[in-house]
Amino acid sequence: MTSLLIRNARLVPLGEGETLPDRPVDIAVEHGVVSAVGESADRPSGAEEIDAGGRWVIPGLWDQHTHLAQWTLSSQRLDLAGARSPEDATRAVAARIAEFPDLPVIGWGHRSAGWDREVTVSELDAVSGGTPVVLISGDGHHAWLNTTALLHLAMPVRDSVVRETEWFAAYPRLVSLVGSDATSPEAYRRMLEEAAGRGITGMADFEFGAGIGEWIERWGQGCDLLRIRAATYSHQLEEVIAAGVRTGDPLPGCDDRATMGSLKIISDGSLNTRTAWCCEPYGDAHQLEYPAGQPNLSGHELREQLARAHAAGLEVATHAIGDAAVREALAAYADTGARGSIEHAQMARRDDVRRMAQLGIRASVQPAHLLDDRDLTDRIWGERAERCFPFRWMLDDGVDLVFGSDAPVSPLDPWLAMAAAVHRSDDERGPWHGEQALSVREALVASVDAQPTVGVGSRGDLVLVDRDPLLRDLDPADTAALGHALREVPVALTTVAGLVVNDVR
């Protein structure tokens, strides 16, 4: 915690109908908290002084859903986001092996749901020989491995991809193939600095297989730059309970910027893998083992985990993408009294959105996913697309809406998330179900971790930007222009608890 004085900054009104004088003010931060806002504020003793030069100031941005180890690793992986067929992917693998014959190949980002056939292990074997190859899908819910990698990771040999629970269990063993250099404290620090450059001051980390002990160790190794909420999974739940930490508590040995997050439960699958649990069959159900997807846990198992976490003072973050999964998760929250969030809530019925509001369950959503999933959704969910990414319903019905990226599934970029929520398109086509779009102000409010307009008592997590982030100089009906402008908002300075963590003024 430190002290800071920012002079000549313009406040951005976040409250609905709120107006503020259009003149610069000074903002004093003491002990990590805003202590004064006004003209000619006194400089706190020992405080660093910064001239904002008339820039706009907003609360620090948050990404409420990340997988930080995977995000850090993705910078060194074979990028397969552009692969449009299995042949594209195997050619890229062959080229990588030819260039680096002694290294395993870890790929990321392909979306096989758009391909015209299922892939096989044998075709990957044909181009890889004895080099281990692991190609992780862009949604993170399945991986295409060759035989060498299957054997190395102690999984049964098969001729198909590894999906859902089996893959999640195997993922932590990747370190035995690639080592830990890519997730060293130095690598994490570089990625945290990159996030700070986008105005991010805090993240919720839902990394698979990670424990709070890893963040405690990392925190003391130079990764104490941003705020972190570290989640746990069911296999580590008893360890967390034994440590006596509840949601919101500082992690042992850390300050209050590193806190205990939620218990993460993955209750269903994904759209791309066609394992999201739906009330009705997929459009290509005749090709699927489970025509409407399926839950990963029984109703009893889901309620048992929610009840155990709730009794221990932990919130629960329940991954639910399909409408059946959302409905069952809400029923489980109601039955157990647990608190927390629905993560993704990608397709939902209107009555379930209203129930989410009634129960006080947050909707933690990733707007940039709609850019990737637009065409596939139309093809395999059909008319149900009008109930996908229903952000307008959520706000109108009183749901607490917060934004994230699911990085590296989507880029860790809060401005991209806001742009997607406002325009709901990233190409020449118009908004996709624009009736569910948000205003710029609403999107910004969903990105600041429930912080109000910067004022006395606010966290000393502040971001200076080079243009009005509400884009009040643009036509509010021109969502294409708004979306483009949001993606280009320049971040000049970022502070966390009064400490400058990024400064490019």
FILODREN-662553 format. One record per residue (C-alpha): residue number from 0; residue in one letter; x, y, z negated. Coordinates in steps of 0.001 Angstrom, whole numbers, plus 500000, padded with zeros to 6 digits. Last residue first. Layout:
N
NUM,a,X,Y,Z .
...
//
This chain:
505
504,r,502178,508684,520530 .
503,v,503201,505007,520659 .
502,d,502896,504180,516953 .
501,n,501984,500731,515646 .
500,v,502094,499341,512094 .
499,v,501867,502640,510188 .
498,l,501124,501864,506538 .
497,g,498049,503488,504989 .
496,a,496348,500200,504143 .
495,v,496881,499157,507766 .
494,t,497664,501874,510296 .
493,t,497408,501932,514083 .
492,l,498572,504685,516446 .
491,a,498168,505720,520085 .
490,v,495618,503246,521442 .
489,p,494681,504044,525043 .
488,v,491076,503218,526058 .
487,e,491370,501353,529395 .
486,r,489037,498405,528773 .
485,l,486451,500814,527406 .
484,a,486618,502945,530559 .
483,h,485888,499990,532840 .
482,g,482922,498907,530730 .
481,l,481507,502424,530590 .
480,a,481875,502890,534357 .
479,a,480070,499598,534997 .
478,t,477460,500461,532361 .
477,d,476370,503578,534199 .
476,a,473235,504266,532127 .
475,p,475195,505973,529346 .
474,d,476530,508511,531918 .
473,l,480057,509356,530799 .
472,d,481425,512214,528636 .
471,r,480106,510541,525502 .
470,l,482582,507719,525988 .
469,l,482061,506498,522407 .
468,p,485805,505842,522256 .
467,d,486538,509577,522719 .
466,r,489938,509523,524360 .
465,d,493551,509119,523256 .
464,v,492911,506733,520385 .
463,l,494013,506886,516744 .
462,v,493268,503780,514686 .
461,l,492840,503610,510918 .
460,d,493060,500971,508209 .
459,g,493331,503076,505042 .
458,r,490119,501473,503950 .
457,s,487269,503925,503554 .
456,g,486626,505462,500126 .
455,v,486480,509028,501422 .
454,g,485424,508947,505043 .
453,v,485992,507216,508373 .
452,t,482589,506433,509872 .
451,p,481431,503173,508338 .
450,q,483404,499898,507987 .
449,a,481400,496739,508671 .
448,d,484424,494842,510054 .
447,v,485214,497420,512760 .
446,s,484235,495596,515983 .
445,a,480439,495325,515704 .
444,v,480273,499106,515157 .
443,l,482205,499607,518395 .
442,a,479716,497502,520348 .
441,e,476781,499403,518861 .
440,r,478391,502734,519735 .
439,v,479049,501655,523316 .
438,s,475431,500587,523707 .
437,l,474583,496910,523792 .
436,a,473483,494608,526607 .
435,q,470827,491886,526245 .
434,e,468514,493391,528889 .
433,g,471550,493329,531173 .
432,h,470966,489668,531826 .
431,w,474227,489472,533788 .
430,p,475138,493075,534554 .
429,g,475701,493853,538233 .
428,r,478058,491974,540499 .
427,e,481281,493597,541697 .
426,d,483278,491905,538952 .
425,d,483647,492031,535184 .
424,s,480026,491742,534071 .
423,r,478021,492069,530859 .
422,h,478387,495912,530854 .
421,v,478194,496811,527157 .
420,a,478977,493474,525512 .
419,a,481740,492726,528014 .
418,a,483305,496166,527497 .
417,m,483275,495692,523724 .
416,a,485009,492326,524012 .
415,l,487578,493755,526444 .
414,w,488280,496578,523990 .
413,p,488710,494060,521168 .
412,d,491534,492291,523029 .
411,l,492765,488876,521968 .
410,p,492246,487433,525425 .
409,s,489596,484704,525679 .
408,v,490135,481032,524827 .
407,p,493425,482186,523236 .
406,a,491840,483701,521292 .
405,d,488289,483000,520087 .
404,s,487754,486687,520941 .
403,g,485849,488280,518089 .
402,f,482849,490497,517478 .
401,v,480489,490935,514530 .
400,l,476676,491105,514450 .
399,d,474685,491292,511191 .
398,v,471259,490224,512444 .
397,g,468457,492779,512110 .
396,d,466018,491581,514790 .
395,d,466917,494389,517196 .
394,l,470609,493707,516679 .
393,m,470338,489994,517377 .
392,w,467859,490331,520243 .
391,r,470224,492785,521912 .
390,f,473171,490417,521483 .
389,p,471501,487415,523090 .
388,f,474720,485775,524398 .
387,c,472544,483219,526178 .
386,r,468730,483264,525959 .
385,e,468226,484513,529528 .
384,a,470594,481739,530622 .
383,r,467906,479229,529621 .
382,e,466555,479650,533149 .
381,g,469352,477438,534445 .
380,w,471466,475743,531789 .
379,i,473734,473859,534217 .
378,r,474204,476265,537123 .
377,d,473380,479585,535487 .
376,t,475623,478725,532567 .
375,l,478473,477730,534875 .
374,d,478258,481068,536676 .
373,r,478267,483237,533542 .
372,d,480687,481227,531416 .
371,d,483911,483191,531954 .
370,l,482387,486677,531665 .
369,l,480040,485509,528918 .
368,h,483050,484386,526914 .
367,a,484201,488021,526708 .
366,p,481366,488704,524246 .
365,q,482757,486459,521488 .
364,v,480188,486207,518702 .
363,s,480113,486003,514905 .
362,a,476396,486125,514129 .
361,r,476133,486684,510399 .
360,i,473642,484768,508241 .
359,g,471360,486921,506083 .
358,l,468685,484209,505947 .
357,q,466001,486472,507424 .
356,a,468372,487693,510134 .
355,m,469288,484156,511182 .
354,r,465593,483307,511105 .
353,r,464919,486066,513621 .
352,v,467616,484673,515923 .
351,d,466060,481242,515445 .
350,d,462663,482567,516528 .
349,r,464244,484042,519646 .
348,r,465800,480754,520715 .
347,a,469571,480602,520814 .
346,m,472398,480037,523270 .
345,q,475958,481167,522581 .
344,a,475643,481302,518826 .
343,h,479465,481651,518865 .
342,e,480233,481164,515156 .
341,i,477159,481116,512949 .
340,s,478138,482853,509770 .
339,g,478405,482808,506006 .
338,r,476305,481960,502998 .
337,a,475171,478619,501572 .
336,g,471736,478341,500001 .
335,t,471765,474599,500687 .
334,d,468465,474046,502506 .
333,a,468423,477440,504236 .
332,y,472027,477121,505420 .
331,a,471273,473610,506702 .
330,a,468187,474825,508570 .
329,l,470297,477573,510124 .
328,a,472859,475017,511265 .
327,e,470144,472812,512758 .
326,r,468686,475677,514818 .
325,v,472094,476823,516044 .
324,a,473057,473263,517004 .
323,a,469806,472809,518916 .
322,d,470402,476112,520716 .
321,g,473883,475072,521838 .
320,i,477012,476893,520660 .
319,a,477209,476235,516922 .
318,h,480512,476641,515053 .
317,t,479605,477055,511396 .
316,a,481625,479552,509362 .
315,v,480932,478775,505710 .
314,e,481428,481078,502733 .
313,l,483335,479704,499795 .
312,g,482403,480082,496148 .
311,a,483023,476458,495187 .
310,a,479332,475575,495024 .
309,h,478906,477057,498478 .
308,a,481716,474902,499892 .
307,r,480220,471682,498523 .
306,a,476705,472624,499663 .
305,l,477837,473445,503188 .
304,q,479814,470219,503464 .
303,e,476927,468048,502227 .
302,r,474469,469869,504448 .
301,l,476493,469093,507564 .
300,e,477044,465475,506560 .
299,h,473317,464938,505925 .
298,g,472334,466511,509251 .
297,s,474795,464233,510996 .
296,l,478018,465738,512236 .
295,n,479519,466356,515678 .
294,p,476106,467118,517148 .
293,q,475308,466011,520697 .
292,g,475093,467210,524262 .
291,a,471713,467284,525979 .
290,p,472323,464451,528474 .
289,y,474797,462573,526225 .
288,e,476808,460248,528460 .
287,l,476572,462843,531187 .
286,q,476301,462616,534962 .
285,h,472482,462450,535080 .
284,a,472382,465482,532762 .
283,d,473548,467805,535527 .
282,g,471104,470576,534586 .
281,y,471802,469925,530930 .
280,p,469104,468305,528823 .
279,e,466856,470277,526436 .
278,c,467224,471295,522777 .
277,c,470954,471657,523276 .
276,w,474075,470396,521523 .
275,a,477235,471784,523135 .
274,t,479087,468750,524493 .
273,r,479176,469765,528141 .
272,t,482976,470130,528008 .
271,n,482644,473625,529501 .
270,l,479585,474412,527380 .
269,s,481217,473475,524106 .
268,g,480934,471010,521243 .
267,d,478766,470763,518148 .
266,s,478928,471275,514371 .
265,i,482509,472500,514145 .
264,i,482677,473481,510470 .
263,k,485072,476187,509247 .
262,l,485203,476794,505499 .
261,s,485581,480521,505183 .
260,g,488275,483084,504480 .
259,m,490724,483361,501616 .
258,t,492632,486608,501678 .
257,a,495816,488168,503001 .
256,r,495546,491980,502802 .
255,d,494880,491680,499058 .
254,d,498511,490954,498250 .
253,c,499982,487479,498578 .
252,g,501388,484974,496044 .
251,p,498201,482943,495921 .
250,l,495851,484041,498716 .
249,p,493892,487138,497741 .
248,d,490258,486290,496967 .
247,g,487648,487164,499584 .
246,t,486198,483656,499880 .
245,r,487078,481766,496713 .
244,v,490454,480524,495557 .
243,g,490654,478022,492709 .
242,a,493658,476092,494041 .
241,a,491722,472871,493443 .
240,i,488933,474179,495666 .
239,v,491434,474897,498427 .
238,e,492943,471409,498169 .
237,e,489454,469887,498124 .
236,l,488584,471696,501348 .
235,q,491649,470618,503296 .
234,h,489998,467837,505341 .
233,s,486885,469999,505640 .
232,y,488615,472869,507400 .
231,t,490069,476047,505949 .
230,a,489943,479665,507027 .
229,a,492600,482327,506493 .
228,r,491397,485914,506473 .
227,i,494357,488036,507571 .
226,r,494960,491782,507303 .
225,l,497847,492968,509439 .
224,l,501655,493190,509067 .
223,d,502540,490642,506382 .
222,c,504179,488233,508839 .
221,g,507693,488955,507547 .
220,q,508590,485635,505940 .
219,g,506675,486075,502682 .
218,w,503366,486061,504521 .
217,r,504432,482966,506484 .
216,e,504655,480888,503290 .
215,i,501217,481967,502063 .
214,w,499874,481601,505597 .
213,e,501107,478014,505791 .
212,g,499753,477219,502348 .
211,i,496295,478311,503478 .
210,g,496218,475238,505670 .
209,a,496378,474854,509434 .
208,g,494801,471831,511111 .
207,f,492955,473852,513713 .
206,e,493561,477610,513453 .
205,f,490483,479538,512344 .
204,d,492281,482807,511574 .
203,a,490046,485794,510869 .
202,m,491857,488902,512036 .
201,g,492645,492382,510788 .
200,t,494110,495743,511843 .
199,i,493632,495498,515595 .
198,g,494187,498758,517460 .
197,r,495474,497164,520653 .
196,g,499113,497749,519698 .
195,a,498380,496088,516363 .
194,a,497601,492898,518286 .
193,e,500999,493006,520006 .
192,e,502677,493533,516640 .
191,l,500863,490465,515335 .
190,m,502122,488520,518356 .
189,r,505717,489516,517709 .
188,r,505385,488684,514008 .
187,y,504003,485245,514821 .
186,a,506998,484474,517037 .
185,e,509411,485644,514314 .
184,p,507607,483577,511670 .
183,s,508100,480537,513898 .
182,t,505130,479327,515916 .
181,a,506921,478967,519255 .
180,d,509971,477526,517501 .
179,s,507898,474748,515891 .
178,g,508810,471695,517953 .
177,v,507275,470897,521324 .
176,l,506430,467208,521193 .
175,s,506205,466514,517448 .
174,v,504518,469907,517095 .
173,l,501708,468496,519205 .
172,r,500665,466445,516166 .
171,p,498400,469276,514974 .
170,y,496215,468703,518074 .
169,a,495457,465036,517462 .
168,a,492627,465533,514970 .
167,f,491014,468240,517102 .
166,w,491316,465951,520131 .
165,e,489529,463036,518470 .
164,t,486834,465380,517154 .
163,e,486075,466953,520542 .
162,r,487397,465215,523635 .
161,v,490381,463323,525007 .
160,v,490289,463109,528806 .
159,s,489861,459915,530799 .
158,d,491971,456966,531950 .
157,r,492639,455518,528495 .
156,v,495606,454728,526252 .
155,p,494708,454851,522574 .
154,m,496249,457788,520709 .
153,a,499531,457831,518814 .
152,l,500619,461297,519957 .
151,h,503619,459880,521812 .
150,l,501478,457161,523388 .
149,l,498924,459650,524687 .
148,a,501729,461947,525861 .
147,t,503386,459202,527922 .
146,t,500014,458136,529328 .
145,n,499213,461608,530676 .
144,l,496997,463961,528744 .
143,w,493927,465976,529738 .
142,a,492670,467860,526701 .
141,h,489254,468660,525284 .
140,h,487502,471261,523151 .
139,g,489964,474143,523452 .
138,d,487571,476143,525635 .
137,g,490209,476719,528317 .
136,s,491065,473047,528427 .
135,i,494378,471827,527046 .
134,l,496727,470109,529488 .
133,v,499165,467795,527682 .
132,v,502007,466288,529727 .
131,p,504841,464121,528374 .
130,t,507541,463562,531005 .
129,g,507923,459872,531851 .
128,g,506588,460147,535388 .
127,s,504719,463428,535787 .
126,v,503113,463508,539230 .
125,a,501553,460020,539319 .
124,d,500855,460029,535580 .
123,l,498475,462961,536053 .
122,e,496603,460970,538703 .
121,s,496495,457989,536326 .
120,v,495056,459991,533436 .
119,t,491948,460703,535454 .
118,v,489944,463845,536228 .
117,e,486183,464109,536665 .
116,r,484883,465559,539907 .
115,d,483756,468746,541648 .
114,w,485523,471197,539357 .
113,g,483628,473985,537573 .
112,a,483356,472025,534340 .
111,s,487124,471525,534591 .
110,r,487970,474894,533125 .
109,h,491764,475089,532986 .
108,g,493257,477358,530313 .
107,w,496352,475837,528797 .
106,g,499209,473591,529789 .
105,i,501844,471898,527644 .
104,v,504526,470281,529778 .
103,p,507322,468433,527995 .
102,l,510866,469630,528770 .
101,d,513775,467819,530416 .
100,p,512714,468339,534029 .
99,f,512301,472125,533738 .
98,e,511855,473438,537311 .
97,a,510727,470151,538870 .
96,i,508558,469493,535825 .
95,r,506889,472897,536199 .
94,a,506263,472334,539915 .
93,a,504727,468899,539278 .
92,v,502455,470359,536617 .
91,a,501308,473167,538923 .
90,r,500575,470648,541683 .
89,t,498629,468527,539176 .
88,a,496479,471508,538165 .
87,d,495643,472628,541697 .
86,e,494825,469011,542596 .
85,p,492406,468750,539676 .
84,s,490541,471713,541189 .
83,r,490155,475493,540828 .
82,a,493249,476073,538713 .
81,g,493490,479806,537948 .
80,a,493361,479440,534169 .
79,l,496151,476880,534350 .
78,d,498863,478897,532589 .
77,l,501714,476600,531590 .
76,r,502386,477429,527958 .
75,q,504788,479900,526363 .
74,s,502376,482767,525610 .
73,s,499804,480136,524687 .
72,l,501828,479169,521611 .
71,t,501064,482419,519793 .
70,w,497381,482170,520666 .
69,q,497352,478507,519627 .
68,a,498930,479417,516294 .
67,l,496513,482310,515863 .
66,h,493240,480556,516534 .
65,t,491019,483631,516427 .
64,h,487498,484596,515409 .
63,q,486601,487884,513666 .
62,d,488936,490092,515662 .
61,w,488959,493364,513799 .
60,l,489426,497017,514703 .
59,g,490660,499596,512196 .
58,p,488229,502404,511462 .
57,i,488118,505139,514095 .
56,v,490126,508316,514711 .
55,w,489959,510471,517837 .
54,r,493008,512422,518990 .
53,g,493325,516152,518350 .
52,g,497116,516092,518093 .
51,a,497094,513309,515521 .
50,d,499933,515012,513612 .
49,i,501389,512525,511138 .
48,e,502618,513157,507584 .
47,e,504242,510413,505493 .
46,a,503130,510703,501898 .
45,g,505524,511202,498979 .
44,s,502964,513057,496913 .
43,p,499676,513297,498732 .
42,r,499452,516128,501274 .
41,d,496572,518442,500534 .
40,a,493762,518532,503079 .
39,s,493646,521595,505334 .
38,e,490235,520789,506830 .
37,g,488466,517738,505569 .
36,v,488741,514091,504620 .
35,a,490237,513002,501290 .
34,s,491148,509803,499442 .
33,v,491154,507235,502241 .
32,v,492387,503991,500645 .
31,g,495744,502174,500845 .
30,h,497166,503590,497634 .
29,e,496471,507106,498894 .
28,v,495292,508015,502386 .
27,a,494623,511626,503334 .
26,i,492688,512504,506482 .
25,d,492847,515986,508005 .
24,v,490097,517281,510239 .
23,p,489707,518196,513894 .
22,r,486569,519904,515183 .
21,d,483472,518558,516906 .
20,p,481195,518773,513888 .
19,l,479637,515389,513171 .
18,t,476417,513708,514224 .
17,e,474877,510474,512940 .
16,g,471860,509174,514850 .
15,e,472905,505559,514244 .
14,g,476036,505627,512120 .
13,l,479405,505320,513876 .
12,p,480371,508983,514207 .
11,v,483956,509335,515522 .
10,l,486107,511736,513491 .
9,r,488569,513964,515346 .
8,a,492111,514054,513974 .
7,n,494181,517186,513360 .
6,r,496329,515958,510458 .
5,i,496963,512420,509265 .
4,l,498379,512224,505739 .
3,l,499712,508920,504437 .
2,s,500262,507069,501196 .
1,t,501321,503439,500854 .
0,m,500000,500000,500000 .
//
